């Protein structure tokens, strides 16, 4: 009898613990969030996203997030329930909920259901899993080597195993899901890691761990081209093999492809920050100080980005639902490509 009572107490404790964690992740502000109507974006825009309703979201360095419906620009900050005023990532689930990740927020992300913000707090777990519906987020930049996996119910905090033979602490700077459903993690400074649901494979050669003249810049961009090759913000492209094939040889073959974007051997333009493939299969690369570059498979084109006749520093590039290209900048808001050049974005409310 005592054993039965003891087992019942243990079971009840576990159930209450799980219920408490679920409640913790579903905390909500408890009121409908309206946000503040503004006439322009903050100066520093890190991330851009267009949702299923074709609304645009702009994540800033320190002024929260902005929603633009084509007519009205609305700013949301921590005063409205947003987890942090720095927004590095913006993603959407199949139900239209929008998620915001921040490098300044440890062990949590924000979820917006259209009415309220919810803070999802991560639960540390050792067991890795990969489902097609999972959402993956970066952890804060604190040399933890951690990431988040969200299964629609629970946010999990996971530690990426270190590459064989390396003990360096590292951060995760980028996350990418390839056409086969594998998840890639770009790190600083130990290279690139692929998780296929069963094992972790690393690319740790110098090309993806250190850069000319400056030390480690980190793999901030991962993209897969029309031929299935990968680009890890370097001048090289990589042909990747699956785990079965790679048992008999290396995981990858490295190809010297475009070289430095401007053709100079001592250039640092191979250290681009963000990349995207447009609807015509052209690769676009954003650099920090030298504008945007396009590679069509044969030729390189340069698109300087200026404001008031001065070159400006850039954060990221994004392709929207219509295939149009956007740029996030450090000090000058967002820019949009008009077919010839990138011009500063002005919301409709300000143009009026």
C-alpha positions in Angstrom: 0.0 0.0 0.0 2.8 2.4 0.9 4.5 1.7 -2.4 1.3 2.5 -4.3 0.9 5.8 -2.4 4.6 6.6 -3.1 4.2 5.9 -6.8 1.0 8.0 -6.9 2.8 11.0 -5.3 5.7 10.7 -7.9 3.2 10.6 -10.8 1.3 13.5 -9.4 4.5 15.6 -9.0 5.5 14.9 -12.6 2.1 15.8 -14.0 2.1 19.1 -12.0 5.6 19.9 -13.2 4.7 19.4 -16.8 1.5 21.4 -16.4 3.5 24.2 -14.7 6.0 24.3 -17.6 3.1 24.4 -20.1 1.5 27.3 -18.3 4.8 29.1 -18.1 5.2 28.9 -21.9 1.7 30.1 -22.4 1.8 33.3 -20.3 0.2 36.1 -22.1 -0.1 39.8 -21.6 -3.9 39.3 -21.2 -5.1 42.1 -23.4 -5.3 42.9 -27.1 -2.1 44.7 -28.2 -2.6 47.7 -30.5 0.9 49.0 -30.8 1.9 52.6 -31.7 1.2 54.0 -35.1 4.3 55.7 -36.5 5.3 57.3 -39.8 8.8 55.8 -40.3 10.9 52.8 -39.3 13.7 52.9 -36.8 17.1 53.6 -38.3 18.6 50.2 -37.6 16.7 47.3 -39.3 18.2 43.8 -38.7 15.6 41.5 -40.1 12.6 41.7 -42.6 9.8 39.2 -43.1 6.5 39.1 -45.1 3.8 36.9 -43.6 1.0 34.9 -45.2 -1.3 37.9 -45.1 1.4 39.8 -47.0 2.1 42.1 -44.0 5.7 43.1 -43.6 7.6 42.9 -40.3 10.8 44.8 -39.6 13.0 43.8 -36.7 15.2 46.5 -35.3 18.4 46.8 -33.3 16.8 48.6 -30.3 13.3 49.9 -31.2 11.3 46.7 -31.3 9.4 45.4 -34.3 7.3 47.2 -37.0 4.3 45.8 -38.8 3.3 47.3 -42.2 0.1 46.5 -43.9 0.6 48.7 -47.0 -1.1 51.7 -45.4 -0.3 51.9 -41.7 3.0 51.3 -39.9 2.7 50.0 -36.3 5.6 49.7 -33.8 5.6 47.1 -31.1 8.1 47.2 -28.2 8.5 45.7 -24.7 5.8 48.1 -23.5 3.4 46.0 -25.6 4.6 42.6 -24.4 7.5 42.0 -26.9 10.3 40.1 -25.1 13.1 42.4 -26.1 13.5 45.6 -28.3 16.3 44.0 -30.3 14.9 41.5 -32.9 17.3 39.3 -34.9 14.8 36.7 -36.2 11.3 36.7 -37.5 9.5 33.5 -38.4 5.9 32.3 -38.9 4.2 28.9 -38.2 1.5 27.2 -40.3 -1.3 28.9 -38.3 -0.1 32.4 -38.9 1.5 33.0 -35.5 4.6 35.2 -35.7 7.8 34.5 -33.7 10.6 36.9 -32.7 14.0 35.9 -31.5 16.5 38.2 -29.9 20.2 37.9 -29.1 19.6 39.9 -26.0 17.1 37.5 -24.6 18.3 34.3 -23.0 16.2 31.1 -23.0 13.1 32.7 -24.5 11.4 33.9 -27.7 8.2 36.0 -28.3 5.1 34.7 -30.0 2.4 37.0 -31.5 -1.0 35.5 -32.4 -2.3 38.7 -33.9 -3.8 40.0 -30.6 -1.2 39.4 -27.9 2.4 38.6 -27.2 3.4 35.4 -25.4 6.8 34.8 -23.9 7.9 31.2 -24.6 10.5 30.1 -22.1 12.9 27.3 -23.2 13.2 24.0 -21.4 16.7 22.5 -21.5 16.8 19.0 -23.0 19.5 16.6 -24.2 17.6 14.5 -26.7 17.7 15.8 -30.2 14.8 15.4 -32.7 14.0 16.6 -36.2 10.5 17.0 -37.5 9.5 18.7 -40.7 7.2 21.1 -38.8 9.8 22.1 -36.2 10.9 25.7 -36.0 14.5 26.5 -35.1 15.9 29.7 -33.5 19.3 31.0 -32.6 20.3 31.3 -28.9 21.8 34.5 -27.6 25.5 35.3 -28.5 27.3 34.1 -25.4 29.5 31.3 -26.7 27.1 28.6 -25.6 26.7 26.6 -28.8 23.0 26.4 -28.1 19.9 26.6 -30.3 16.1 26.4 -29.8 13.7 23.9 -31.3 10.0 24.7 -31.2 7.5 21.9 -31.9 4.4 24.0 -31.8 3.9 23.4 -28.1 7.2 23.5 -26.3 10.4 25.5 -26.8 13.4 23.3 -26.2 17.0 24.5 -25.5 19.6 22.2 -27.1 23.4 22.1 -26.9 25.1 21.3 -30.2 27.9 18.7 -29.7 31.3 20.2 -30.3 33.1 19.1 -33.5 35.6 16.2 -33.1 39.0 17.3 -31.8 37.9 20.9 -31.1 37.1 22.3 -27.6 36.6 25.9 -28.5 33.4 27.6 -27.2 31.3 28.8 -30.1 28.1 30.8 -31.0 25.5 30.0 -33.6 25.2 32.8 -36.1 22.9 31.3 -38.7 20.3 28.5 -39.1 19.2 27.1 -42.4 16.8 24.2 -43.5 17.9 22.6 -46.8 15.7 21.1 -49.5 16.0 17.7 -47.8 14.9 18.9 -44.4 18.3 18.9 -42.8 19.2 21.7 -40.4 22.4 23.6 -40.8 24.1 25.7 -38.1 26.6 28.4 -39.0 28.9 29.1 -36.1 31.7 31.4 -34.9 34.4 30.3 -35.0 34.3 26.5 -35.5 32.6 26.1 -38.9 29.4 24.7 -40.1 27.3 21.8 -38.6 24.6 19.7 -40.3 22.0 17.8 -38.3 20.0 15.2 -40.3 17.9 13.9 -37.4 20.4 11.1 -36.6 23.9 12.5 -36.6 26.0 15.7 -36.6 28.4 16.4 -39.5 30.9 19.3 -39.4 32.9 21.3 -41.9 35.7 22.8 -39.9 38.3 23.8 -42.4 39.9 27.3 -42.4 37.6 28.6 -45.1 34.6 28.6 -42.7 36.4 29.3 -39.4 38.8 32.2 -40.2 39.0 35.0 -42.7 41.8 37.0 -44.3 43.2 39.9 -42.4 40.7 40.0 -39.6 40.2 36.8 -37.5 37.0 35.0 -37.3 33.9 36.6 -38.7 31.5 33.6 -38.3 29.3 31.9 -40.8 26.4 34.4 -40.9 24.8 33.1 -44.1 24.0 29.7 -45.5 22.2 29.2 -48.8 21.6 26.3 -51.2 21.7 27.1 -54.9 19.8 25.7 -57.8 22.4 22.9 -58.3 22.1 21.8 -54.7 25.5 23.3 -53.7 25.9 25.3 -50.5 27.5 28.8 -49.9 28.7 29.6 -46.4 29.5 33.3 -46.8 32.8 32.5 -48.5 34.2 32.7 -52.0 33.8 28.9 -52.3 30.8 26.7 -53.0 30.4 23.2 -51.4 29.0 20.0 -52.9 27.6 18.1 -49.9 27.0 14.3 -49.6 24.6 12.4 -47.5 25.7 10.5 -44.4 25.7 7.1 -46.2 27.8 8.3 -49.1 30.2 10.2 -46.8 31.1 7.1 -44.9 33.5 6.2 -47.8 34.7 9.8 -48.4 34.5 13.4 -47.1 31.1 15.0 -46.4 31.9 17.6 -49.0 33.9 18.8 -52.0 35.0 22.4 -52.0 35.0 24.3 -55.3 36.7 27.6 -55.9 33.9 29.4 -57.7 33.5 33.1 -58.0 36.6 34.1 -55.9 36.3 37.4 -54.1 33.3 39.3 -55.3 35.4 42.2 -56.8 38.1 39.9 -58.2 40.9 41.1 -55.8 43.0 38.5 -54.0 43.3 40.6 -50.9 39.7 41.7 -50.7 37.5 41.1 -47.7 34.3 41.0 -49.8 34.2 37.2 -49.4 33.0 38.0 -45.9 29.4 38.8 -46.8 26.7 38.9 -44.1 23.6 37.6 -45.8 22.6 36.0 -49.1 19.4 35.0 -51.0 18.5 33.4 -54.3 16.0 35.3 -56.4 13.3 33.9 -58.6 15.7 33.8 -61.5 18.2 31.6 -59.5 20.6 34.5 -59.2 22.6 34.6 -55.9 22.6 38.0 -54.1 25.2 38.8 -51.4 25.1 41.6 -48.9 28.4 42.9 -47.5 28.8 45.2 -44.5 30.5 48.1 -46.2 30.4 47.5 -50.0 26.8 47.2 -51.0 25.2 44.2 -52.7 26.6 41.8 -55.3 24.7 39.5 -57.7 26.1 36.3 -59.2 24.2 34.8 -62.2 26.4 31.7 -62.5 28.9 33.4 -64.8 29.1 37.1 -64.0 29.3 39.3 -61.0 27.3 42.6 -60.7 27.8 45.2 -58.0 25.0 47.4 -56.6 26.2 50.1 -54.3 23.7 51.2 -51.6 23.7 54.9 -50.8 21.7 57.4 -48.8 22.3 61.1 -49.4 25.0 60.2 -51.8 27.0 58.3 -49.1 27.7 54.6 -49.0 25.9 53.0 -46.0 26.5 49.8 -43.9 24.2 46.9 -44.3 22.7 44.0 -42.2 20.8 41.6 -44.3 18.9 40.8 -47.6 15.4 39.3 -47.8 13.2 38.0 -50.7 9.5 38.6 -50.1 6.5 36.7 -51.3 6.5 38.4 -54.7 10.2 37.8 -55.2 11.2 41.4 -54.5 14.4 42.1 -52.6 14.8 44.1 -49.4 17.8 45.3 -47.5 18.1 45.9 -43.8 20.7 48.6 -42.9 22.6 49.7 -39.8 21.6 53.3 -39.7 19.2 54.0 -42.6 16.1 51.8 -42.2 15.1 49.5 -45.0 15.8 49.6 -48.7 13.9 47.9 -51.6 15.2 46.9 -55.0 13.5 48.7 -57.9 15.1 46.6 -60.7 18.0 48.9 -61.1 19.1 50.0 -57.6 18.1 49.8 -54.0 16.1 52.8 -52.8 15.1 53.7 -49.3 11.7 52.4 -48.2 9.1 55.0 -47.2 5.8 53.8 -45.8 2.6 55.0 -47.4 1.6 57.0 -44.3 4.7 59.1 -44.6 4.4 59.6 -48.4 1.0 61.1 -47.9 
